[in-house]
Amino acid sequence: MANYHYDEAGNMAAYFVISVLVIILLPVTFSSLASVSSSEHVSLGCQCTPCLQRRADVRRHQRGSLLRPKFTRKALLITVGWAAVAFLSFKAAHTEVENKVYNPFEILEISTGATEKDIKSRFKQLSRLYHPDKVKATINETLEDIANRFVDITKAYKSLTDETIRRNWELFGHPDGRQEVSMGIALPKWVIEGKNNIWVLGVYGILFGGALPTLVGRWWFGNRQKTRDGINAKTAAAFFKALTDNSGMKEVIGALGQAYRWETTWAGTAVGLEELEEQIDEKMGDQWREVKDLVAPGGKCEGTEQRALVLLYAHFLRLKISDEALKQEQARLLLQAPMLLNALLGISAARSWLSPTLMVMRLHAYVTQALLPGKTVAPQAQLPGFDGDADASEGKDLASFILRLEDEGDIRKTEARKALEGWSQLDVVDMSFKVIGERLVTPSSIVFLLVKLRLRRPLQSDAPSSVSEKSAKAIREDKEKDDKFLNSRRDAENVEVATPAWAHAPYWPGLRKPGWWLVLADDKSNRIVVPPMKISDVPASSPGKERDYRSYKLQFQAPPNVGLFTWKVYLVSDTLVGEESCQDISASFLTQLKIDDISALNAEEQTAEDEISDPEEDSLAGQMAAMRGGTVKRTAAPEDSEDESSTDEEQHDDDSSDSD
């Protein structure tokens, strides 16, 4: 019969709790350590003083300081969890084990190889020491404890000397014979006591009937309110209504301002918001009122929308904010902007609208560099010591502009040169249309736009190597690598790329790496041919290296008609402003796609094409094609069919003659 006992001290339950906590805490802790270690390389990137200060501030805000450490909710939960694991482990390690294996040698404190004479001698010694008549009770030891100890010593002695008791010990592990089976339950006894049933059931009801359904419901209905891009469904609906095929920068900003109505919740009153709006109104005038009308027509831009719009344009105009709380709100708003702009980009690209798609892409760079969108901006406005009012005609070539500053002895030359040394200029090595296994592009074929890119610094003196300068062997090897890449499933070639450095972004409240969008579009019809592809991790040019670029591909289906199509490939930066003056920021290239008729292929290529396209006559696909009036390949009759038929006829004649 089993004897059930409950874990009054909570010793057995500690092992279960420790296991669950360790399973949860280990991956969470490793992910937190990985995120912390990833921010160690803040020194990489632009070395101008504003960027270094900004990255230091970001790191200090993320990790805290010695006097003011950064305590996040996640870090606090991890700390509490490991503290609980340490406490329970200490408790379990110092818990006395109640269910020990009976060992008479251990009780008598002798070795297992002791002789019977040694056992008797040891028993006499212990009897003289621990006999109840010779031991007096103390504070820490009662008479009952003294008697129980002497009983254990006597049982141990008899287990080793008495044959019956020794047999019980060998068979059942105890000198008294078979014992009751003891089953431990890792619950304290008060949990199942009758007087506590109401309280226990109440706790279970609150947890599983109230708290758990509430959490699941909040998660379920919260996800239903979010789109795949992570924005509110009402925000997505507003984006759909706000954009048209001819939307410009103002309409895109208006759509972004409307999004903060559902995406942001403000806590407390804004101190200094009215002063900021007055400064914006003074600098922009009617343009500011026009933007507010786009966000909320009829002059009703107020509340959340007004607050977000003021903070956004204060960033564009590089206005200083004295209130620390308002500055933190602006930082959260700016860090949320890329997600909203990506969702807006997805909606515009899904409709194949070129103009609003380019506007959304360019707005990324304006937000990063804190420059007023929709205004012709000089490229040097992004350099330290310059602002958005710089003359656009002076710095079309930034390298020449830096040299001119040095010749004039301008005090801003040092920081400007440091910023330009970290400038990411995109260099297009080659660009072409490819069809796997074909020499020409035929109607409705699967076409790949193969683009080879690398980074070059504006102040780089060594000219990068071009494809035309390579040897015949290097060109042949490059072609083999291109074919292998086209047959793979990757959008970007798998090459070793150094860790990308942080971009020049002194006004961005976070760490920013350079990126670009690759878009194939027909600007004549204002339509996108292929949806945009985000490009990152572009290798830097290395004149001494044979292949110092990386290949990217866009896959699409060729038009069904024959002709010459003139399209544009846009490479738009999400970090630096100045497409019109700097090709490294946003460059466009005229690309021609010629669709030839299948008759332009030679006889062997046409035969191969027919063998691939036409199904067999005897196959199910061939029968269906014949029913539709299509062409099928005829099945050749087997050579031995005539022999078989003739043999059958002879056999038939022989049978007829026999019957006669």
N, C-alpha and C positions, 0 to 999 in steps of 0.2 A: 504494500500500500504506500502510495506517495504522500509525502508530507510537504505541503506548500508553505513557504514562509515569504514574507514581504521585505522589501529592501527599505527598512526604516531609516537607515543612515544615508541612503542614496548612493551607495558605492557602485552597484551594478549599473545604474542609470548613467553614471558619469562616463563610462566607456562608450555608450551609445551617443551621448551628446558630444563627446570629443571627436568621434568619427565623423559625425554630420558636420560639425563646425570646420574641421580640417578640410573636408571635401569641398566646402563652399569657399573657405578663405584662401586656399592655395591658388586657384586660378585668378581670383580677384586681386590678390596681392601681387602676383607676377605681372598682371596687366597694368597695375598701378606703377610698379617699378619700371616697366618698359616705357610707359609714357613719361616718367621722370627722366630716364636715361636718354630718351630721344630729344629732350630739350637741352642736353648738355652741349650740343654743337651750335650754340647761339653765336659763337665767334666767327663761324663761316658766313661768307656773304659780303655785302657792301661794307666797306671800312670807313665810310664817312662818319663824322662825329654824331650827327642826328640819328643815323641808323643804329650805331652802337649804343647810344643812350636809350633808344626805343626798345631794342632787344633786351637790354639790361633791365629796363622797367618791366617788360613783359615777364621775364624770368623771375624777377623779384615778386611780382604779383602772383605768379603761378606757385612758387615754392615758399614764399614768405622770407623772413629774415630771422636772425638769431634772437633778436629782442621781440619781434612780432611774427611768430611762425604762422604759416598758412594752414588753418584747420578747415578742411572741407567736410561735408557730411559723409562722403565715402571714406575719407581717411579716418574720421572718428569711429565709424562703424567697424572698420578693419582693426583699429586699435582695441576697441572694446571686445571684439571677437577673439583676438589672440590673447587678451588678458583673461578671458573666460577659459580658453584652452589651457593656459598656464595654471590657473587656479584649480581646475578640475584634474589636471595631470598631477599636480602636487598632492591633491587630496587622495587620488587613486594610488599614488606611489606609497603613501604613508598609511594606507589602510591595512589593518590586520586581516589576514586570510583566515576565515572561519572554518572552511571545509578543507582541512589538511588530511593528507594520507597518513593513516596510523602507522607509526614506526616505533616499535618498542626500544630499538637500539638508541634512537634519538632521545627517548624519555630517560633511559638509564645513563645516557651520555657515555656510551662505549662504542667501540668499532664493531662493524658487522662480522668480523672474523674472530670475535672473542670466544673463548672456550666456556664450558659450563661452570668451571671453577671460577673463572674471572667474573661471570655473571652473578654467581652467588656472593662473591666477595663484594662486588659493587652494590648489590642489593642491601647487604648488611650495612655498608657505609651510609647509604642514603636513608636507611631506616633509622639509624642513630641520629641523623641530621634532621629529618623531616617527620618523625613520628609525632602525631598530634599531642602526645603527652609531654613531649620535650620542646615543642615550639609554642611560644606565646603569641597571642594575637596582637597586632599593631594597628596603626591608623590605616595603613595601605593594604592590610591583609587581614581578613576576618577568619574566624574559626572554620567556616564553611570552605573557604579557599584552601586552608591548610589540610582539611580532611580530604577534599577532592584531589589535591596534589598527591597525598599518600596513597589514595586509591589508584591513581594512574600509575604510580611507581609499582604497586603490587600487581596490577594487571599486566604491566610490561614484563615483570619478572616471571609471572606464571605463563605468559605467552611464549617465553623462551625455554621454560623448563617443564611445564605440564603438557603432556601429549595432546589431550583433548582441546585445551585452550589454544595450543600452537596450531592444531589442525584448523580450528575456526579462523584463526588469523590468516593462515595460508589460503584457505578457500574463499573467505568472505571479506578479508581485509580488516577484521575486527575481532578481538578476543571473545566477545559475547555472541558471535555468530552473525547471521544475516540481520542487516539493519534496514530501517525504512528508507525508501528513496526520497531524497530531499530535493525539491524543485524550487528554485528561486525565481521570484517575480520582481522585475526591476521597477517596482512601484511602491511607494509608501503605503502602509496599511490604511491610513485615514482616507485614501482616495476611494476605496470600495466599502467603507463602513456605511451602514444604513443611515445614520444620522446626518451624513454629509452628502447623501444622494442628490438632494435638491440643488445644493451649491455646485456640485460637480456637473450635473446636467445643465445648469444655467450657464456655466463657463463654456461647455461644449456648444450649447445653443448660440451663444454670442459669437464664438469663433467660427463655427461651420455654418451657422444659419444667418449670421449678420455680417461679420467682417469679411469672410471669404467671398460670398456673393457680391459684396460691395466692391472689393478689389477687382474681381473678374469683370463686373459690369463697367467699372471706370476704365479698365483696360480695353474692353470690347468697344464700348461706345466712343472712347477717345480715339481708337484706331479708325473707326468709321468716319470720324470727323476729319481725319488726315488723309491726304493723297499719298501717292507713291513717292512723291518728292519731299514729303514731310511737312507740307504746308496745310493750312486749314482749307476745307472744301469751299468755304465762302470766299477765301482769297483766290482760289483757282477760278471760281465763277466770275469774280471781278476782273481777273486777268483776261478771261475770254471776252468780256464785254468791252474792255478798255482798248484792246489792240485792233488795228485794222491793217490792211496790206500796205498802206502808205504812212504808218505811224512813224513819227520822228522821235527825237530825244526827249522833247517835252512830254509827249504822250507816255513814253516809257517811264519817265520820272513820276508822272501823275499816277500811273498804275502801281508803281512801287510805294508811293505815299499812301494809297488806299489800302495796301496790304497790311500796314501796321495797325489798322483798326481791329483786326482779328488776331494778329500775330504777337502783339505786345501788350502787356499789362503794366501800368505805371503805379508805383507805390509812393504815396505822399505827394505833397505839393512841390512844384518846381520853383526853386529860388533862382532868380536871375533869368528866367525864360523870356519875360517881356523885354528886358534890355537887349537880349540877343535878337529878338524879332525886330526891334527898332533898328539895330545895326544892319540887319539883313535888308530891311526896307529902305534904309538910307543908301546902301550900295547898289541894290538892284532896281528899286523903284517899281515901275509898272510890271516888270518881269516877275517880281515876287507875287504880285496880286494875280497875275495870269497863272502861275503855277498853283496857287491856292484854289483858283477856280477849276483847274483840271482835276485836282484831288477831290474837291467837294464843290460842285457847281452851285451858283447862287450865293456865294459868300458865306457858306455854312461850314467852312473848315475850322473846326474847333475840337477841343478835347484831345483824344489820343492822336488823331491825324495831325492836328496842328502842332502838338508837342514833338511828334516824330519828324515832321517836315522842318521845323525850326532847327532841331538838332542836326538833321541831315545837311541842311544848307549852311549851318554854322561850320560844319566840317568842310564843305566845298569852298567856303570863303576863308577858311583857316582862322576863324575867330577864336580868341582865347576864352575859356570858360573858367571862372574862378571857383564856382561851387563844386566841391569834390563829388557829391552825390549825382549832380547833373552830368559831370564828366564821365562817371561810371555808366550812367544810363546811355550816354552817347556811344560809349565803347560797345555796350551790348547791342545797341541798334546797328552799328556798323558791322559787327561780327555776324549778325543775322542777315545782312544784306546779300552776301553771295548765295545763300540757300534760296532766297526769294528770287533773285535774278536768274538762277539756274532753272527754277520752275517756270519763270516767265519765258526764258529761252526755249524750254521744251514745248511750251504752248505755241510759240511763234514758229518754231521749226516743224511742229506737227502739221501746221497749215501751209508749210513751204513758202512762207513769206520772207523774202530776202531783206528788205529794208528794216523792219523792226528787229529782225534777228541780229543784224549788224549793230544796231543801236544798243541792244541789250549787252552784246559783247563788249562794246566800247565803254559802256557805263561802268563795267567792272574796273577798268583802268582809271577812270575819273574818280571813282570812290576810293581806290587804293592810293592815288596820288593827291587827293584832296584838291581837285581842280574843278571849276565850275563847268558842268556839261553844256553842250550846245554852243560853246564859244570857241573861236579859233585860239588855240593855246600854243605858245612857243615851247619848243622842246626843253629849253633851258629853264622853264618854270618849274621843272621837277628837280632841278639841281639845288643843293643847299645854298641859301642866301638869295634865292630868286623866288618870285611869287607869280601868280596868274596874270599880273599886269605887265609882264615882260614883253618886249617888242618881238613879234613873231618873225619879222624879217631879218633879225640879227643872228639867229642861231639855227639855221636850217641844217648845217653841218656841225654837229657838236664837237667833233675833233678840232675843226678850225676855230670854233668858238673858244675852246679851252686855250688854244695857242694864242689867240688874240688877248685873252685875259692875262696870260703870262707875260705877253709883250707889254701890256699896259700896266703891269704891276698891281693888278686888282687883288685885294685881300681875300677875295672869295675863290681864288684860283686853286688853292690847295684842297679845300673840301670838294670843289667841283671836279677836280681831277680824280680824287678818291671815289666819288660817286660814279664817274664815267668808267673807271676801271672795273667796277662791279656791274656795269650795264650789260644786259643780255640782248645781243643783236642776232636775230635769226637769219641764217644764211642758207639759201636754197641751192643745193648742189645739183640736183637733177629732178625732173618731173616728166612723167610720161604715162601713157595709157598702155596697159598690157592685157592680153588674153592668153590664158594658159594653153600652151600647145598650138597656138595659132599665130600666123604671121600677120594677118589682117584682123580688123574688127568687123564682124559681120552683124547684121540686124538681130536684135534680141539676144545677143551673146552676153555672157557674164564678163564684165570688164573690171579691171582694177586700176585705180589711179595710184601710181607708185610715186611717192615723194621722198626725197632724201634731204635731210636737214642736219644742220650743225650750228653751234653758237660761235659767234665771233665778237670780240670786244672792239668798240670803236677806235680805241687807241692801239690796237694790235698792229705791229709793224710788219710781221711776216705774212705774206700773202698765202692763203690756204690753197692747197692743190685742188685742181679741177679734174673732172672725169676725163676730159679730152687729153690731158697731159699724161695719163697712165699708159703703161706698156700693154702690149697685146695680151700677155699672160695675165696681168692684173685685171684687165677688162674681162677676160674669159672667166676668171675666178669670181669676179663681182657678179657676172651674169648667172653663174651657178648658184651663188648665194641668194640672188634675187629670186630665182625660180624656186628655190627651197622655201624662201620666206612666203612667196605667193601661194604655195601649196599648204602652208601651215594655217592654223586657225587664229593666230595672233594678229592684232591690228598694228602692233609695233614690233620691230625686229628685236630679237633677244640678243643684246650685246651688253658688254660690261660698261656701265656708266658710273662715273664717280658720283659721290653724294652731292646732289644739287645744292648750291649755296643759296642763302636767303637773298631775296631781291631787294633792290633799292626802294624802300617804302617807309620813309621817316614819319609819316602821318598815320600809318595803319596801326590800329591798337593790338595787333597780334603779329605772329611770324608768317611771312608770306614767301612762297616759292614761285618762280616764274612759270607761266603756262601760256599756251596758245590754243586757239581753235582753228581747225582745218575745215574749210567749207568749199564745196564745189557748187557753183550757182550760175544761173543765166541772168545776168543783170539787165538784159533787154526786156525780158518778161517779168523781172522782179520775182523770180522763183528760185528755190533751192533744189538742186538736182539730187544731192546726197545730204542727209542730216549731218550737222556739225559733229566733229570728233575732237575731243580734248587731247592735247599733246603736252607731255611733260617729260622730264628726264632726257633732254636733248644733250648729246655730248658736245664738249667744247672742241673747237678745231685744233688740230695738231699737225703742223706742216710736215713733220717727219714721219707721220703714220700713213700707211697705205689707205686704210679705210677709217677715216676720222668722222664719219657721219652715221646717222641712224635712219633706217627706212621705215616709212609708215604707208599704210594702204587704205584706200576707200573702195569698197565693193558696191557695184550697182549693175543694173541691166541696161544694155545699150538700147537706144530707140529702135522701134520696129521698121523704120523707113531708112532709106539710103540717103546720105547727104553729108555735108560738112557742118559741124556744130562748133561754134565759137563760144566757149564758156570761160568763166573766171574762177580761179582758185584763190580764196581769201585765207590769209594767215593773220589772225587777229590776236594781239596780246591782251592778256587779262591783268597786266601789271603796269605797263608803261603807255603813256598817251603820246600820240603824234604820228598817226598813220600817214598823213599827207607829206610829212617831211622826213620820216625815218623809216626805212624798210625793215629794220630790226623790230619795230613795234607792230606794224601791220603792213604787209606787202601783198600785192595782187599781181597775178601773172595771167596773161592771155593764153589759154590752152585750147587747141583745136582737136576735135575728135572727128575723124573721118570714118564713116560707115560705108563699107564697100559691099557690093553684091557678091553672092557666093560664086558667080561666074568668074570673078577675079582670081579665084584660087586655081591652081594648076590641076591637071587631071588626077594625080595621085591624091591631092588634098580633097578634091571633090568626092573621089571614091571612098576615101576614109570617112568623109562627112556622111556619105550615104549609108555606109556600113554601120555607122553609129546611130543615125537617125531613123532609118527604115527598119521596122520589125520583120521577123520571119513570117512567112505566109502561114505556116502550120501552127504558130503560137497564138495564144489568146489575144495578145495585143495586135498581132497581124490580122486576125479575123475581124476585130473591132475596127481597125483602120480601114479594111476593105469595105466594111458595111458603110463607113462614112465617106467612101470614095477616095481614100488616101492611097499612097503608093506603098507597096510591100515588096519584100525580096522573095523571088520565086525559089522554091525548094527543088534542088536538082534531084532527078530520079536516080536511085541506086543502080549501079552497073549490073548487079546480079539479078535484077528484076526480070530481064528478058529470059535469062537462063531458067529461072524458077518457073516462069509462065510456060516456056517450051516444055519443060519437064512435066509439068502438070498436064499439058495437052497430049504428050506421048503416052502418059499413064492412062489417060482417058480413052485413047484409041485402043490400047492393049486390052483394057477391060471390055470394050465393046466387041472386039474380035473374039475374045474368049466366050462371050455370051452367044455369039453366032455359032 
